[in-house]
């Protein structure tokens, strides 16, 4: 159960950092959709 909580925490951090980077660069990160779809498919 702790592994799942850690993974959820890591995904939250990743999303925050991605949003920050996209804001600073003024453009979306193209691989973000691929990463999202990978984690959405995991049980």
mmCIF file of the N, C-alpha and C atoms, coordinates in Angstrom:
data_MODEL
# 
_entry.id   MODEL 
# 
loop_
_atom_site.group_PDB 
_atom_site.id 
_atom_site.type_symbol 
_atom_site.label_atom_id 
_atom_site.label_alt_id 
_atom_site.label_comp_id 
_atom_site.label_asym_id 
_atom_site.label_entity_id 
_atom_site.label_seq_id 
_atom_site.pdbx_PDB_ins_code 
_atom_site.Cartn_x 
_atom_site.Cartn_y 
_atom_site.Cartn_z 
_atom_site.occupancy 
_atom_site.B_iso_or_equiv 
_atom_site.pdbx_formal_charge 
_atom_site.auth_seq_id 
_atom_site.auth_comp_id 
_atom_site.auth_asym_id 
_atom_site.auth_atom_id 
_atom_site.pdbx_PDB_model_num 
ATOM 1   N N  . UNK A 1 1  ? 0.812  -1.193 0.000   1.00 0.00 ? 1  UNK A N  1 
ATOM 2   C CA . UNK A 1 1  ? 0.000  0.000  0.000   1.00 0.00 ? 1  UNK A CA 1 
ATOM 3   C C  . UNK A 1 1  ? 0.857  1.259  0.000   1.00 0.00 ? 1  UNK A C  1 
ATOM 4   N N  . UNK A 1 2  ? 1.989  1.227  0.674   1.00 0.00 ? 2  UNK A N  1 
ATOM 5   C CA . UNK A 1 2  ? 2.860  2.398  0.699   1.00 0.00 ? 2  UNK A CA 1 
ATOM 6   C C  . UNK A 1 2  ? 3.426  2.709  -0.683  1.00 0.00 ? 2  UNK A C  1 
ATOM 7   N N  . UNK A 1 3  ? 3.681  1.671  -1.467  1.00 0.00 ? 3  UNK A N  1 
ATOM 8   C CA . UNK A 1 3  ? 4.197  1.892  -2.814  1.00 0.00 ? 3  UNK A CA 1 
ATOM 9   C C  . UNK A 1 3  ? 3.190  2.653  -3.661  1.00 0.00 ? 3  UNK A C  1 
ATOM 10  N N  . UNK A 1 4  ? 1.920  2.313  -3.530  1.00 0.00 ? 4  UNK A N  1 
ATOM 11  C CA . UNK A 1 4  ? 0.883  3.008  -4.295  1.00 0.00 ? 4  UNK A CA 1 
ATOM 12  C C  . UNK A 1 4  ? 0.787  4.466  -3.863  1.00 0.00 ? 4  UNK A C  1 
ATOM 13  N N  . UNK A 1 5  ? 0.894  4.714  -2.571  1.00 0.00 ? 5  UNK A N  1 
ATOM 14  C CA . UNK A 1 5  ? 0.843  6.094  -2.073  1.00 0.00 ? 5  UNK A CA 1 
ATOM 15  C C  . UNK A 1 5  ? 2.043  6.889  -2.567  1.00 0.00 ? 5  UNK A C  1 
ATOM 16  N N  . UNK A 1 6  ? 3.206  6.272  -2.568  1.00 0.00 ? 6  UNK A N  1 
ATOM 17  C CA . UNK A 1 6  ? 4.405  6.951  -3.071  1.00 0.00 ? 6  UNK A CA 1 
ATOM 18  C C  . UNK A 1 6  ? 4.277  7.271  -4.552  1.00 0.00 ? 6  UNK A C  1 
ATOM 19  N N  . UNK A 1 7  ? 3.730  6.337  -5.308  1.00 0.00 ? 7  UNK A N  1 
ATOM 20  C CA . UNK A 1 7  ? 3.556  6.560  -6.740  1.00 0.00 ? 7  UNK A CA 1 
ATOM 21  C C  . UNK A 1 7  ? 2.581  7.712  -6.973  1.00 0.00 ? 7  UNK A C  1 
ATOM 22  N N  . UNK A 1 8  ? 1.501  7.757  -6.205  1.00 0.00 ? 8  UNK A N  1 
ATOM 23  C CA . UNK A 1 8  ? 0.541  8.852  -6.324  1.00 0.00 ? 8  UNK A CA 1 
ATOM 24  C C  . UNK A 1 8  ? 1.190  10.181 -5.973  1.00 0.00 ? 8  UNK A C  1 
ATOM 25  N N  . UNK A 1 9  ? 2.023  10.182 -4.928  1.00 0.00 ? 9  UNK A N  1 
ATOM 26  C CA . UNK A 1 9  ? 2.733  11.405 -4.541  1.00 0.00 ? 9  UNK A CA 1 
ATOM 27  C C  . UNK A 1 9  ? 3.677  11.844 -5.652  1.00 0.00 ? 9  UNK A C  1 
ATOM 28  N N  . UNK A 1 10 ? 4.400  10.881 -6.215  1.00 0.00 ? 10 UNK A N  1 
ATOM 29  C CA . UNK A 1 10 ? 5.334  11.209 -7.284  1.00 0.00 ? 10 UNK A CA 1 
ATOM 30  C C  . UNK A 1 10 ? 4.602  11.768 -8.498  1.00 0.00 ? 10 UNK A C  1 
ATOM 31  N N  . UNK A 1 11 ? 3.453  11.201 -8.837  1.00 0.00 ? 11 UNK A N  1 
ATOM 32  C CA . UNK A 1 11 ? 2.690  11.705 -9.974  1.00 0.00 ? 11 UNK A CA 1 
ATOM 33  C C  . UNK A 1 11 ? 2.221  13.128 -9.724  1.00 0.00 ? 11 UNK A C  1 
ATOM 34  N N  . UNK A 1 12 ? 1.850  13.436 -8.501  1.00 0.00 ? 12 UNK A N  1 
ATOM 35  C CA . UNK A 1 12 ? 1.436  14.799 -8.165  1.00 0.00 ? 12 UNK A CA 1 
ATOM 36  C C  . UNK A 1 12 ? 2.599  15.766 -8.338  1.00 0.00 ? 12 UNK A C  1 
ATOM 37  N N  . UNK A 1 13 ? 3.768  15.387 -7.857  1.00 0.00 ? 13 UNK A N  1 
ATOM 38  C CA . UNK A 1 13 ? 4.956  16.237 -8.004  1.00 0.00 ? 13 UNK A CA 1 
ATOM 39  C C  . UNK A 1 13 ? 5.289  16.410 -9.478  1.00 0.00 ? 13 UNK A C  1 
ATOM 40  N N  . UNK A 1 14 ? 5.228  15.334 -10.242 1.00 0.00 ? 14 UNK A N  1 
ATOM 41  C CA . UNK A 1 14 ? 5.549  15.396 -11.669 1.00 0.00 ? 14 UNK A CA 1 
ATOM 42  C C  . UNK A 1 14 ? 4.602  16.351 -12.383 1.00 0.00 ? 14 UNK A C  1 
ATOM 43  N N  . UNK A 1 15 ? 3.322  16.290 -12.062 1.00 0.00 ? 15 UNK A N  1 
ATOM 44  C CA . UNK A 1 15 ? 2.344  17.153 -12.724 1.00 0.00 ? 15 UNK A CA 1 
ATOM 45  C C  . UNK A 1 15 ? 2.569  18.623 -12.369 1.00 0.00 ? 15 UNK A C  1 
ATOM 46  N N  . UNK A 1 16 ? 2.898  18.897 -11.122 1.00 0.00 ? 16 UNK A N  1 
ATOM 47  C CA . UNK A 1 16 ? 3.176  20.274 -10.710 1.00 0.00 ? 16 UNK A CA 1 
ATOM 48  C C  . UNK A 1 16 ? 4.408  20.817 -11.435 1.00 0.00 ? 16 UNK A C  1 
ATOM 49  N N  . UNK A 1 17 ? 5.477  20.007 -11.489 1.00 0.00 ? 17 UNK A N  1 
ATOM 50  C CA . UNK A 1 17 ? 6.687  20.438 -12.173 1.00 0.00 ? 17 UNK A CA 1 
ATOM 51  C C  . UNK A 1 17 ? 6.448  20.618 -13.676 1.00 0.00 ? 17 UNK A C  1 
ATOM 52  N N  . UNK A 1 18 ? 5.649  19.747 -14.251 1.00 0.00 ? 18 UNK A N  1 
ATOM 53  C CA . UNK A 1 18 ? 5.339  19.866 -15.676 1.00 0.00 ? 18 UNK A CA 1 
ATOM 54  C C  . UNK A 1 18 ? 4.564  21.148 -15.954 1.00 0.00 ? 18 UNK A C  1 
ATOM 55  N N  . UNK A 1 19 ? 3.556  21.429 -15.128 1.00 0.00 ? 19 UNK A N  1 
ATOM 56  C CA . UNK A 1 19 ? 2.778  22.650 -15.315 1.00 0.00 ? 19 UNK A CA 1 
ATOM 57  C C  . UNK A 1 19 ? 3.661  23.888 -15.178 1.00 0.00 ? 19 UNK A C  1 
ATOM 58  N N  . UNK A 1 20 ? 4.563  23.868 -14.219 1.00 0.00 ? 20 UNK A N  1 
ATOM 59  C CA . UNK A 1 20 ? 5.485  24.985 -14.026 1.00 0.00 ? 20 UNK A CA 1 
ATOM 60  C C  . UNK A 1 20 ? 6.391  25.169 -15.246 1.00 0.00 ? 20 UNK A C  1 
ATOM 61  N N  . UNK A 1 21 ? 6.947  24.070 -15.731 1.00 0.00 ? 21 UNK A N  1 
ATOM 62  C CA . UNK A 1 21 ? 7.836  24.142 -16.892 1.00 0.00 ? 21 UNK A CA 1 
ATOM 63  C C  . UNK A 1 21 ? 7.082  24.634 -18.122 1.00 0.00 ? 21 UNK A C  1 
ATOM 64  N N  . UNK A 1 22 ? 5.880  24.139 -18.331 1.00 0.00 ? 22 UNK A N  1 
ATOM 65  C CA . UNK A 1 22 ? 5.086  24.586 -19.473 1.00 0.00 ? 22 UNK A CA 1 
ATOM 66  C C  . UNK A 1 22 ? 4.766  26.074 -19.366 1.00 0.00 ? 22 UNK A C  1 
ATOM 67  N N  . UNK A 1 23 ? 4.467  26.531 -18.176 1.00 0.00 ? 23 UNK A N  1 
ATOM 68  C CA . UNK A 1 23 ? 4.201  27.951 -17.963 1.00 0.00 ? 23 UNK A CA 1 
ATOM 69  C C  . UNK A 1 23 ? 5.444  28.793 -18.266 1.00 0.00 ? 23 UNK A C  1 
ATOM 70  N N  . UNK A 1 24 ? 6.598  28.364 -17.759 1.00 0.00 ? 24 UNK A N  1 
ATOM 71  C CA . UNK A 1 24 ? 7.831  29.117 -17.955 1.00 0.00 ? 24 UNK A CA 1 
ATOM 72  C C  . UNK A 1 24 ? 8.264  29.133 -19.427 1.00 0.00 ? 24 UNK A C  1 
ATOM 73  N N  . UNK A 1 25 ? 8.106  28.010 -20.116 1.00 0.00 ? 25 UNK A N  1 
ATOM 74  C CA . UNK A 1 25 ? 8.503  27.935 -21.520 1.00 0.00 ? 25 UNK A CA 1 
ATOM 75  C C  . UNK A 1 25 ? 7.453  28.517 -22.452 1.00 0.00 ? 25 UNK A C  1 
ATOM 76  N N  . UNK A 1 26 ? 6.225  28.618 -21.950 1.00 0.00 ? 26 UNK A N  1 
ATOM 77  C CA . UNK A 1 26 ? 5.154  29.166 -22.774 1.00 0.00 ? 26 UNK A CA 1 
ATOM 78  C C  . UNK A 1 26 ? 4.672  28.219 -23.853 1.00 0.00 ? 26 UNK A C  1 
ATOM 79  N N  . UNK A 1 27 ? 4.925  26.941 -23.652 1.00 0.00 ? 27 UNK A N  1 
ATOM 80  C CA . UNK A 1 27 ? 4.480  25.936 -24.629 1.00 0.00 ? 27 UNK A CA 1 
ATOM 81  C C  . UNK A 1 27 ? 4.320  24.592 -23.938 1.00 0.00 ? 27 UNK A C  1 
ATOM 82  N N  . UNK A 1 28 ? 3.456  23.739 -24.477 1.00 0.00 ? 28 UNK A N  1 
ATOM 83  C CA . UNK A 1 28 ? 3.241  22.428 -23.844 1.00 0.00 ? 28 UNK A CA 1 
ATOM 84  C C  . UNK A 1 28 ? 4.407  21.473 -24.087 1.00 0.00 ? 28 UNK A C  1 
ATOM 85  N N  . UNK A 1 29 ? 4.518  20.513 -23.198 1.00 0.00 ? 29 UNK A N  1 
ATOM 86  C CA . UNK A 1 29 ? 5.512  19.451 -23.344 1.00 0.00 ? 29 UNK A CA 1 
ATOM 87  C C  . UNK A 1 29 ? 4.830  18.325 -24.119 1.00 0.00 ? 29 UNK A C  1 
ATOM 88  N N  . UNK A 1 30 ? 5.356  18.005 -25.280 1.00 0.00 ? 30 UNK A N  1 
ATOM 89  C CA . UNK A 1 30 ? 4.696  17.048 -26.171 1.00 0.00 ? 30 UNK A CA 1 
ATOM 90  C C  . UNK A 1 30 ? 4.610  15.647 -25.594 1.00 0.00 ? 30 UNK A C  1 
ATOM 91  N N  . UNK A 1 31 ? 5.588  15.245 -24.819 1.00 0.00 ? 31 UNK A N  1 
ATOM 92  C CA . UNK A 1 31 ? 5.579  13.884 -24.277 1.00 0.00 ? 31 UNK A CA 1 
ATOM 93  C C  . UNK A 1 31 ? 4.633  13.751 -23.076 1.00 0.00 ? 31 UNK A C  1 
ATOM 94  N N  . UNK A 1 32 ? 4.080  14.851 -22.600 1.00 0.00 ? 32 UNK A N  1 
ATOM 95  C CA . UNK A 1 32 ? 3.207  14.811 -21.422 1.00 0.00 ? 32 UNK A CA 1 
ATOM 96  C C  . UNK A 1 32 ? 1.989  13.912 -21.648 1.00 0.00 ? 32 UNK A C  1 
ATOM 97  N N  . UNK A 1 33 ? 1.399  13.964 -22.815 1.00 0.00 ? 33 UNK A N  1 
ATOM 98  C CA . UNK A 1 33 ? 0.230  13.122 -23.110 1.00 0.00 ? 33 UNK A CA 1 
ATOM 99  C C  . UNK A 1 33 ? 0.604  11.640 -23.065 1.00 0.00 ? 33 UNK A C  1 
ATOM 100 N N  . UNK A 1 34 ? 1.774  11.304 -23.541 1.00 0.00 ? 34 UNK A N  1 
ATOM 101 C CA . UNK A 1 34 ? 2.237  9.914  -23.505 1.00 0.00 ? 34 UNK A CA 1 
ATOM 102 C C  . UNK A 1 34 ? 2.419  9.449  -22.065 1.00 0.00 ? 34 UNK A C  1 
ATOM 103 N N  . UNK A 1 35 ? 3.028  10.276 -21.245 1.00 0.00 ? 35 UNK A N  1 
ATOM 104 C CA . UNK A 1 35 ? 3.227  9.926  -19.834 1.00 0.00 ? 35 UNK A CA 1 
ATOM 105 C C  . UNK A 1 35 ? 1.886  9.753  -19.132 1.00 0.00 ? 35 UNK A C  1 
ATOM 106 N N  . UNK A 1 36 ? 0.949  10.688 -19.376 1.00 0.00 ? 36 UNK A N  1 
ATOM 107 C CA . UNK A 1 36 ? -0.376 10.591 -18.766 1.00 0.00 ? 36 UNK A CA 1 
ATOM 108 C C  . UNK A 1 36 ? -1.092 9.305  -19.166 1.00 0.00 ? 36 UNK A C  1 
ATOM 109 N N  . UNK A 1 37 ? -1.013 8.954  -20.436 1.00 0.00 ? 37 UNK A N  1 
ATOM 110 C CA . UNK A 1 37 ? -1.715 7.746  -20.892 1.00 0.00 ? 37 UNK A CA 1 
ATOM 111 C C  . UNK A 1 37 ? -1.084 6.487  -20.298 1.00 0.00 ? 37 UNK A C  1 
ATOM 112 N N  . UNK A 1 38 ? 0.217  6.487  -20.103 1.00 0.00 ? 38 UNK A N  1 
ATOM 113 C CA . UNK A 1 38 ? 0.889  5.336  -19.494 1.00 0.00 ? 38 UNK A CA 1 
ATOM 114 C C  . UNK A 1 38 ? 0.401  5.130  -18.058 1.00 0.00 ? 38 UNK A C  1 
ATOM 115 N N  . UNK A 1 39 ? 0.386  6.194  -17.260 1.00 0.00 ? 39 UNK A N  1 
ATOM 116 C CA . UNK A 1 39 ? -0.020 6.060  -15.872 1.00 0.00 ? 39 UNK A CA 1 
ATOM 117 C C  . UNK A 1 39 ? -1.529 5.840  -15.726 1.00 0.00 ? 39 UNK A C  1 
ATOM 118 N N  . UNK A 1 40 ? -2.324 6.314  -16.670 1.00 0.00 ? 40 UNK A N  1 
ATOM 119 C CA . UNK A 1 40 ? -3.759 6.094  -16.619 1.00 0.00 ? 40 UNK A CA 1 
ATOM 120 C C  . UNK A 1 40 ? -4.099 4.622  -16.862 1.00 0.00 ? 40 UNK A C  1 
ATOM 121 N N  . UNK A 1 41 ? -3.248 3.941  -17.626 1.00 0.00 ? 41 UNK A N  1 
ATOM 122 C CA . UNK A 1 41 ? -3.493 2.539  -17.947 1.00 0.00 ? 41 UNK A CA 1 
ATOM 123 C C  . UNK A 1 41 ? -3.076 1.592  -16.829 1.00 0.00 ? 41 UNK A C  1 
ATOM 124 N N  . UNK A 1 42 ? -2.258 2.074  -15.900 1.00 0.00 ? 42 UNK A N  1 
ATOM 125 C CA . UNK A 1 42 ? -1.805 1.218  -14.797 1.00 0.00 ? 42 UNK A CA 1 
ATOM 126 C C  . UNK A 1 42 ? -2.935 1.027  -13.801 1.00 0.00 ? 42 UNK A C  1 
ATOM 127 N N  . UNK A 1 43 ? -3.047 -0.172 -13.250 1.00 0.00 ? 43 UNK A N  1 
ATOM 128 C CA . UNK A 1 43 ? -4.133 -0.435 -12.284 1.00 0.00 ? 43 UNK A CA 1 
ATOM 129 C C  . UNK A 1 43 ? -3.948 0.261  -10.962 1.00 0.00 ? 43 UNK A C  1 
# 
